[in-house]
Each structure stands twice: as structure tokens, then as C-alpha cells.
């Protein structure tokens, strides 16, 4: 089996050497060592990096990618597919929750702009009696709970 050093793997994969070192320290990309301490990677490192990249594009955290790599390395394709499907479905649910939050935030911003447009132009300095500063924003809509039971807010709602 041919091996390559970190610089060669970085060139072939397009992944910076610093990222390769990080992946090794995170347990995602094993490397052998020469007696002088240089990292050596097998040809399978290219496929592993492609897998890691694809999983990252799906929004999976490194901890989940590490778990998936274990299934990918030892399991049948159908096992990888089943494991990955469950994780992707969870990502879809999270994205949909965030989309609801973002839509509510966007609507709040539109209401703020409409309200600002309705305010008279005053020559005075804004103070607590200012119609905008004194206005209490409407309560944000109720958000669906995360599967662990917690309500998540990644975007502050006005």
C-alpha cells in the first residue's frame, strides 16, 4: 500500500494540512508515524476525507461524523445509509425549526420598519418617551421544542 505525507495528502485532497492535523487530533483521520515523527497516510485517506467533507456539508458535527466513520469503516453500505438517513432527517427538522424562527424574526424586522416609517420626524433626541423606544414589541410566536425537549432560539427575535 502506498503512503503519502501530510503535504502530499493536502495537495491531493485540497484539504489544508492544518485541517488534516486537526482531523487527526479529533480522531477522524488516523495517521501512522515514521521513526522521525512524520505523518503517513494511506490511499484510503482520500476517501475518508471525501466522506468527512460530504458529512460536513450536511451540517453534521464532528462527533457525529466520527460515529459515522466507524460505521462506514466496518459496516455495510446499508448500515451507513440507515445511520446517515436518521441524522439527515434530524438536520432537516432542525433546519425547518430555524426557518420558522428566521421567518418570525424577518416579520418582526418588517414591522419595525413599518413602525419607523409611521413615526414623526422629531428634531429632539430620542428618549424613553420616543414612540419607538417606548414601544413594546409583540411576543414572538411559540416555537416547536427540540427533540431533547428544549426550545432552541438561534436567532434573537425582536
GUTI-51348 format. One record per residue: residue in three letters; z, x, y of N, C-alpha, C, O in turn. Coordinates in steps of 0.2 Angstrom, whole numbers, plus 5000, padded with zeros to 4 digits. Atoms other than C-alpha are relative to their C-alpha. Layout:
AlaZXYZXYZXYZXY...
//
This chain:
Unk500050044994500050005000500050045006500450095007Unk500149964994499550075017500649985005500849925005Unk499550024996500850085030499850025007499350065008Unk500249984993500750095049500750015004501249985003Unk499449994995501950155063500049945005499549905005Unk499950064996502550035076499450005005499249955007Unk500550004995501250095089499349974997498949945000Unk500650035003499850055076500149934999499649895000Unk499950075001500549885072500049975007499749915007Unk500050034993500749845091499350005002499149945004Unk500750004998498949895093499649954996499249914999Unk500350055004498349795078500149935001499749885000Unk499850065000499349645081500049975007500049915008Unk500050024993499349635100500749985002500849965008Unk499350014998501249625100500350065002500350114999Unk499749944997502149745111500550034995500950004992Unk499549975004503249875102500749985002501149984997Unk499350034998504749815112500249944996500749934993Unk499950065003504549645104500050014992500449984989Unk500049985007504249725087500750024998501050014993Unk499349985000505949815089500549945000500949944996Unk499650064999506749655094500049964994500549944991Unk500150045006506049565079500350034994500650004990Unk499649975005506749695068500749995000501049984995Unk499350014999508449685075500249934999500849924997Unk499950075001508349495074499949984992500149934990Unk500150015007507949515055499449964998499349944993Unk500650035001506249445057499450044997498950024994Unk500649955001505149595054500350064997500550115000Unk499749945003505849725041499550065001498950055001Unk500449934999505349905043500350054995501050054995Unk499749945003505550055032500150055005499850055010Unk499949954996506050215039499850074997499950084991Unk500249935003505350395037500650045001501150025004Unk499449964999506550535035500250025007500850035009Unk499949994992506350565054500249945004500349955010Unk499750064996506850385058499449965003499649915006Unk500650044998505050325062500049934996500149934990Unk500150075003504750135058499350004996498950034999Unk500650015003503450105045500049934997500449904995Unk500250075002502649935042499549994995499050034995Unk500550025004501649865028499449965003499549935008Unk500550054998500049765029500249935001499949905005Unk499750074999501049605027500349995007500449935008Unk499750014993501749635044499649965005499849935009Unk500550034996500149575052500149924999500149885003Unk499950075001500349405043500649975002500749925004Unk499450024998502149395046500049995008500349945010Unk500050004993501849425065499649935002499849905007Unk500450064998500549285065500449944998500349895002Unk499650065002501749165056500549995006500649945008Unk499550004995503049215069499749975006500049925010Unk500350024994501849185083499949925000500049895005Unk500250075000501249015077500749965000500749905003Unk499450045000503048955074500350005007500649955009Unk499850004993503549015092499649955004499949925009Unk500450044996502048915099500249924998500149885002Unk499750065002502848765090500749985003501049935003Unk499350004997504448795100500650014996501149994998Unk499549995004505448845086500550065002500250115004Unk499649944998506948955090500050054994499850044989Unk500149945005507049125081500549994994500350014989Unk499550025006508549065070499649964995499649974989Unk500450045004507348935063499450044997499350034991Unk500549965002505949055062500250044994499950054989Unk499749955006507049175051500149964994499949984989Unk499950055006507449025040499349994996499349994990Unk500650015003505648985038499650064997499350054992Unk500349945003505149165035500250014993499950034988Unk499850005006506249155020499749964995499549984989Unk500350055004505449005013499250034999499050024993Unk500749985000503649075017500050064996499550074992Unk500149945004504049245009500149984992499850024988Unk499850015007504749174992499749934998499749924991Unk500250065003504148994991499249985000498850025003Unk500750035000502548894988499849975006500349955010Unk500350034994501448835002500349935001500549915007Unk499850074999502048654999500750005002500949965006Unk499349994997503848715002500050015007500449995011Unk500049984993503448795018499749945004500049935009Unk500250064997502448645023500549945001500649925007Unk499550055000503848525019500650025005500849985009Unk499549974995505148635029499750005007500149985011Unk500250004994504048655043499849935003500049925009Unk500150074997503548475045500649975002500649945008Unk499450034998505348425046500250035007500449995012Unk499849964994505648555060499549985006499749975012Unk500550034995504048495069500149935003500149925009Unk499850074998504548315069500650005004500649965009Unk499449994995506248365077499750025006500050005011Unk500349984994505248455090499649955004499749945010Unk500450064997504148305093500549955004500549935009Unk499550054998505748195095500350035007500450005012Unk499749974995506448325107499550005006499849995012Unk500550004995504848335117500049935003499949925010Unk500150074997504748145119500749985004500649955009Unk499350024996506648135125499950045007500050015012Unk500149964994506148275138499549965004499649965010Unk500550044996504648175143500349945004500149935009Unk499650054997505748025146500450025006500449995012Unk499649984994506948125157499550025006499750015011Unk500549984995505448205166499749945004499649955010Unk500350064996504648035170500649975004500449955010Unk499550034996506347975176500150045007500250025012Unk499949964995506548125187499450005005499550005011Unk500650004995504748115194500149935004499949935010Unk500050074997505047925198500650015006500549985011Unk499549994995506647975207499850045006499950035012Unk500349964995505748105217499549965004499549965011Unk500550044996504347975222500449955004500349945010Unk499650054995505747855228500350045006500450015011Unk499749964995506547995238499450015005499650015011Unk500550004996504848025246499949945004499849945010Unk500150064996504547845250500649985005500549965010Unk499450014996506347835257499950045006500150025012Unk500149964994506047985268499449985005499549985011Unk500550034996504447905274500249945004499949935010Unk499850064997505347755279500650015006500749975010Unk499449984996506747845289499750015007499150045008Unk500249994993506547855308500150085001500550114999Unk499949934998506248025315500550015006500449985011Unk499449994995507848075324499950075003499750125000Unk499949944996508048215337500650044998500750104999Unk499349985002509848235331500050044994499550044990Unk499949975007510448345317500249954995500649904997Unk499850045006510648265300500850014999501050075000Unk499350005001512448225297500249944995499749914992Unk499850055005513448115285499849935001499749884997Unk500250074998512847955295499250004999499049945000Unk500750005001511048005292499849964994500149964989Unk500250055005510147875282499950034993500050004988Unk500249975006509547995269500650034997500750024991Unk499449975003511148095267500549954997500949964993Unk499550055002512247935266499749964994500149924991Unk500350045005511047855253500350024993500350084992Unk499849995007511747845235499449994996499149934995Unk500650015004510347875223500249954994500749944992Unk499950045006510047745209500250044994500150104993Unk499749975007510947785192499350014996498949974995Unk500549985005509747875180500049954994500549934992Unk500050045006509147775165500450034995500550094994Unk499649975006510147795149499550044996498950024995Unk500449965004509447925138500250004993500849994991Unk499950005007509247925120500550064997500450115000Unk499649945003510548035110499650044996499150024993Unk500349955004510048195102500349984993500849954992Unk499850015007510148195083500850024998501149994994Unk499349985001511848285084500549955004501149975003Unk499550054997512548135094500150025008500349975011Unk499949994993512548225111499449985004498849985002Unk500550024995511548165126499850075003500250105006Unk500249944997510448305132499649995007499249945008Unk500350014994509848325150499850075002500250115004Unk500249944998508748475153499750005007499650065010Unk500350004993508048415170500549965004500749905002Unk499550044996509348365183499649935003499149945006Unk500350064997509048185188500349985007500949995008Unk499750014993509248145207500449935000500649915005
//
